[in-house]
């Protein structure tokens, strides 16, 4: 989980790339990644809800 102080909760390309790497590393280490959540103001972006994990 991390925040976007800009108020825009949409995932950037960097966010997507990092999430992909974390999921791959988790598989190797047998550590599941359940979600990656971006908080921005009163809203959030969930990679699981968007079908990206």
C-alpha positions as CSV (number, residue, x, y, z in Angstrom):
1,X,0.0,0.0,0.0
2,X,1.1,3.5,-0.7
3,X,-0.3,6.9,-1.2
4,X,-0.5,9.4,-4.1
5,X,-0.4,12.9,-2.5
6,X,-1.5,14.4,-5.8
7,X,-5.0,13.1,-5.2
8,X,-5.0,10.9,-8.3
9,X,-5.3,7.3,-7.2
10,X,-4.9,5.8,-10.7
11,X,-2.0,3.4,-11.0
12,X,1.0,4.7,-13.0
13,X,3.0,2.6,-15.3
14,X,5.7,2.5,-12.6
15,X,3.1,1.2,-10.1
16,X,2.0,-1.5,-12.5
17,X,5.6,-2.6,-13.2
18,X,6.5,-2.6,-9.5
19,X,3.4,-4.7,-8.7
20,X,4.3,-7.2,-11.4
21,X,7.8,-7.6,-10.0
22,X,6.5,-7.9,-6.4
23,X,4.1,-10.6,-7.4
24,X,6.8,-12.5,-9.4
25,X,9.2,-12.2,-6.4
26,X,6.5,-13.4,-4.0
27,X,6.0,-16.5,-6.1
28,X,9.7,-17.3,-6.0
29,X,9.8,-16.8,-2.2
30,X,6.4,-18.4,-1.6
31,X,5.0,-15.2,-0.2
32,X,1.6,-14.3,-1.6
33,X,0.8,-10.7,-2.6
34,X,-2.8,-10.3,-1.8
35,X,-3.3,-6.8,-3.2
36,X,-1.5,-3.5,-3.9
37,X,-3.6,-0.5,-2.9
38,X,-3.1,3.1,-3.7
39,X,-4.7,5.7,-1.4
40,X,-5.4,9.2,-2.7
41,X,-7.6,11.6,-0.6
42,X,-10.9,9.8,0.1
43,X,-10.5,7.2,-2.6
44,X,-8.4,4.2,-3.4
45,X,-7.2,2.0,-6.3
46,X,-7.0,-1.8,-5.7
47,X,-5.0,-3.9,-8.2
48,X,-7.2,-6.9,-7.2
49,X,-10.4,-5.1,-7.9
50,X,-9.1,-4.0,-11.2
51,X,-8.1,-7.6,-12.1
52,X,-4.4,-6.8,-12.2
53,X,-3.4,-9.4,-9.6
